[in-house]
Amino acid sequence: MLLDSDNILVFNPHTKVLYGPDELTFSINGTAIQITIPSRKRMATDNKNVPKAKRKPSAYSMSYGKAFKKVAPKYKLKNGSWGKDGFKRAQKAAHKLAKK
């Protein structure tokens, strides 16, 4: 972070974006340095890097998953691929089992 009287320039290392005024002038060892930031970004863009919390699976989705694994082999061929409309019928059967 660079400071100058009342101007603040902030670099966010995660987003690799500079935040601050459009122009900033400061001096190092008597040499005036002017920095121009072409497009001003808002601090709100930092929220994009925050990962979302994972949702807890519902009781129904857990029972559906178990039921699907139980009925899926009945609708598959010997080589392991799905039979005709196998996935669709397995899904329907699993929902029926999960509702019980």
N, C-alpha and C positions, 0 to 999 in steps of 0.2 A: 504494500500500500504506500502511495506517495502522498505527502501532505503539503499544502501550500496555503498560507493564511486562512482563507475560508473555503477553498476548493478541495475536494477529496476525490482521488482517483482510485478505484478499487479494481483489482484483477482477481477474477474467480478462476482458480486452477482447474476446477472440475468442468466448467463449461467453456473455458478458455476465452472469456469475454471480458472486456473492460467496461466498467460502469463509472459514470461521472458526468461532469459538464461537457458540452460540445467542444470547448477549447480550454486548455489548461496551460498556464505559463508559470515556470518556476526557474530558479537558478541553482547551478552547481558550480562551486569554485568561481563565482563571478561571471559565468557564462549563462546567458538566458536561453532556456530551452522551451519551445512551445510544442505541445502535443495536440493534435486534432483528432477527435474520434469521429469517424464518418457517420456511423448510425448509432444513435443512443438506444441502448437496450434497457429494459425494465428489470428490476430485481425479481419480478414474478416468474421469470423464466427459470429461476433456480429450482422451483417446485417440480420441474420435469424430471430431475435426477433422483427424486425420492421414490423408492420402490413402494408399490402398493402392498398393503397387508394381505396375506393369503386368506381367503375365506374358508371357514370351517365347513366341511361337507355335511349335508343334512343327513338325517337318519334314513330318509327315503332313498337318497342317492347311494348310500352305502349298501342298503339292502338290494337295490336294483343291480348294482355292480356284482354283488355275490350271486344273485339270481341269474344274471346274464352269463357269468362264467360257468354256472351249473348247466344251463340249457344250450349253450353255444355248440358243443360237440355234436348234438343231435341234428343240427342243421348244416354241418360241414361234411365234405366228401372225405374219402380215405386219404387223399393227398394233402388235406388240411385247408383247401380252399373252400369258399362258401358255395353251397348248392344253389339251385335256382331259387331266387327270392329268399335265400337262407338268412341273410342278416336281418332283413325286414321281419321275417317270421320269428326269429330268435329274439329280436327286440320286443315284439308284441308279447311273446310268451314270458319274457323276463319282467315286463311291466305287470302282467297279470299275476305272476308269482310274488312280486314285490308288494303289491296292494294288499295281499293277505296278511 
